[in-house]
Amino acid sequence: MKKKDYMPEKDGDFDILQNNVYSAATADAAKWLIPQGLLTALNVPQLRWISAYANCCNPATRTPAVTREKNDGSVSFHESKLCEVIIKTIN
């Protein structure tokens, strides 16, 4: 059976997904039995992603370093924590 891939390829689609998952998981953490530690672990990479994505969307603040942060650092760690939330709650 093919492994499911929940992560969209486009940055804008990923931004919408991560925002929706984080908002829903935070609002329904008790109902979905999501450990607070998991949400806390997701918060820092989410803030890094939001900052890097916003800076990349603005031509005045887009730099190669910001683009690397968005593509390498923020996305890979944030995706792993986001997948953990999705797997524990939605699957």
MODELLER restraints for C-alpha pairs under 7 A, 6 or more apart:
rsr = mdl.restraints
at = mdl.atoms
rsr.add(forms.Gaussian(group=physical.xy_distance, feature=features.Distance(at['CA:7:A'], at['CA:14:A']), mean=6.52, stdev=0.5))
rsr.add(forms.Gaussian(group=physical.xy_distance, feature=features.Distance(at['CA:8:A'], at['CA:14:A']), mean=5.32, stdev=0.5))
rsr.add(forms.Gaussian(group=physical.xy_distance, feature=features.Distance(at['CA:18:A'], at['CA:82:A']), mean=7.00, stdev=0.5))
rsr.add(forms.Gaussian(group=physical.xy_distance, feature=features.Distance(at['CA:32:A'], at['CA:89:A']), mean=6.12, stdev=0.5))
rsr.add(forms.Gaussian(group=physical.xy_distance, feature=features.Distance(at['CA:42:A'], at['CA:78:A']), mean=6.87, stdev=0.5))
rsr.add(forms.Gaussian(group=physical.xy_distance, feature=features.Distance(at['CA:42:A'], at['CA:81:A']), mean=5.74, stdev=0.5))
rsr.add(forms.Gaussian(group=physical.xy_distance, feature=features.Distance(at['CA:42:A'], at['CA:82:A']), mean=6.92, stdev=0.5))
rsr.add(forms.Gaussian(group=physical.xy_distance, feature=features.Distance(at['CA:45:A'], at['CA:74:A']), mean=6.10, stdev=0.5))
rsr.add(forms.Gaussian(group=physical.xy_distance, feature=features.Distance(at['CA:45:A'], at['CA:77:A']), mean=6.63, stdev=0.5))
rsr.add(forms.Gaussian(group=physical.xy_distance, feature=features.Distance(at['CA:45:A'], at['CA:78:A']), mean=5.14, stdev=0.5))
rsr.add(forms.Gaussian(group=physical.xy_distance, feature=features.Distance(at['CA:46:A'], at['CA:78:A']), mean=6.19, stdev=0.5))
rsr.add(forms.Gaussian(group=physical.xy_distance, feature=features.Distance(at['CA:48:A'], at['CA:74:A']), mean=5.92, stdev=0.5))
rsr.add(forms.Gaussian(group=physical.xy_distance, feature=features.Distance(at['CA:49:A'], at['CA:70:A']), mean=6.26, stdev=0.5))
rsr.add(forms.Gaussian(group=physical.xy_distance, feature=features.Distance(at['CA:49:A'], at['CA:74:A']), mean=5.07, stdev=0.5))
rsr.add(forms.Gaussian(group=physical.xy_distance, feature=features.Distance(at['CA:49:A'], at['CA:75:A']), mean=6.65, stdev=0.5))
rsr.add(forms.Gaussian(group=physical.xy_distance, feature=features.Distance(at['CA:52:A'], at['CA:66:A']), mean=5.90, stdev=0.5))
rsr.add(forms.Gaussian(group=physical.xy_distance, feature=features.Distance(at['CA:52:A'], at['CA:69:A']), mean=6.47, stdev=0.5))
rsr.add(forms.Gaussian(group=physical.xy_distance, feature=features.Distance(at['CA:52:A'], at['CA:70:A']), mean=5.10, stdev=0.5))
rsr.add(forms.Gaussian(group=physical.xy_distance, feature=features.Distance(at['CA:53:A'], at['CA:70:A']), mean=6.10, stdev=0.5))
rsr.add(forms.Gaussian(group=physical.xy_distance, feature=features.Distance(at['CA:55:A'], at['CA:61:A']), mean=5.19, stdev=0.5))
rsr.add(forms.Gaussian(group=physical.xy_distance, feature=features.Distance(at['CA:55:A'], at['CA:62:A']), mean=5.47, stdev=0.5))
rsr.add(forms.Gaussian(group=physical.xy_distance, feature=features.Distance(at['CA:55:A'], at['CA:66:A']), mean=6.91, stdev=0.5))
rsr.add(forms.Gaussian(group=physical.xy_distance, feature=features.Distance(at['CA:56:A'], at['CA:62:A']), mean=4.60, stdev=0.5))
rsr.add(forms.Gaussian(group=physical.xy_distance, feature=features.Distance(at['CA:56:A'], at['CA:66:A']), mean=6.64, stdev=0.5))
rsr.add(forms.Gaussian(group=physical.xy_distance, feature=features.Distance(at['CA:56:A'], at['CA:67:A']), mean=6.18, stdev=0.5))
